[in-house]
Amino acid sequence: MKFINEFRDAELGKSLIARIRQRSTKPARLMEFCGSHTVSIAKSGLRQLLPPNITMLSGPGCPVCVTANADLDKAIALAELPDVIITTFGDMMKVPASRSSLQRVKAEGRDIRIVYSTLDAIEIARSNPKRPVIFIGVGFETTAPTVAASVLQAQQQGINNYYVLSLHKLCPPVVKALLDSVEVKIDGLICPGHVSAIIGSRPYEFIPRDYGIACVISGFEPLDILQCVDMLVAQVESGQPKVEIAYRRGVKPEGNRIALELMDKVFEVCDGNWRGIGVVPGSGLRLRKEYRRYDAEKNFGIKPGRPLEPKGCICGDVLRAVKTPLDCKLFRKVCNPEHPIGPCMVSSEGTCAAYFQYGEGYGR
């Protein structure tokens, strides 16, 4: 398959690993921001193949995982309103909020439907004109343009019963927050490919400039990531950090201008609440005033109550890369994909789920 098989070539992989081993002399702590990178690294066993002086850390790049319980509780409160139809992506169903989950609320009789795109949610709204249909907008810059498009479609087609609960997050501001916290020291950042396909490479320029940290945007196949690591090692060894693109088949420096314009037309920047990190200024998106009539939180009176965190869960620490799933007393014993205690075990992009599924770190 084009752009897949050639990026899984074992001989090329061996060559890249040999080159990394040869040129890497300094200790290097590299963080992959994106949850899809975390899964690919674990599935391919890349962490074990790299030289011991290279430490791979997993960051907060799982949009389901970083959604704070305070925001999840809003979704639950909306689902419990009379006659409301909640539409959401499937990986949100099992995420435990403070007191319940969408899956549990659905089992209690509420109308919650899994959709595969905002087009599905719009169609449900069109087919149920007398019932409010709320789409739970979770995701980074990758999904925000599609949600923005759904709002414009609802406006253009006169669909007045469609609403969005915007829980979207922006990636560069939280990277800055993590670096400012100095809780975790890193030498290089594997920047997210999907997000960068939208925003481009320029929003990361502050990272090498202000923090002296190497940055390379990576694709998602094993060879993509090895190439990215090789480029990061070259920057670390030379002491010349910069932003580079190793995923040129998907990312341009300027990003996707149409998607960015669409997102900017419907949304405005606000503060975002991140699990394990807290409120990060300028890291969220809310509907602009002219589209406020589609804002679920503004149009429905909900009182979700004080958020509660699951006892013993260290998902927040894992998202900040100060701990790994292996440090959690619940991991594999109590918390597993069938009975998740925290969201890092729920999402297919969650670090805990990746460690569980692919045996990352077992026997060490």
Protein Blocks (a to p, Z undefined) as FASTA:
>chain_A
ZZklmmmcfklmmmmmmmmmmmmmbdcddddfblklmmmmmmnommmmpcfklccdddfk
bfklmpcfklmmmmmmmmmpghiacdddfklmmpccfkbcfklmmmnopacdddfbfklm
mmmmmmmmmbccddddeddfklmmmmmmmmmmmmmnopakbccddfbdcfklmmmmmmmn
omaccfbdcddfklmmmnommlmmmmmmmnopacddddfbfklmmmmmmmmmmmmmnopa
cdddfblmlpcfklpfklmmmmmmmpccdddddehkbpcehiaccddfklmmmmmklmpc
cdebjadddehiaklmmmnopacfklpmkgoklmcfklcfbfklmpmkbmklmmmmnogo
ihZZ
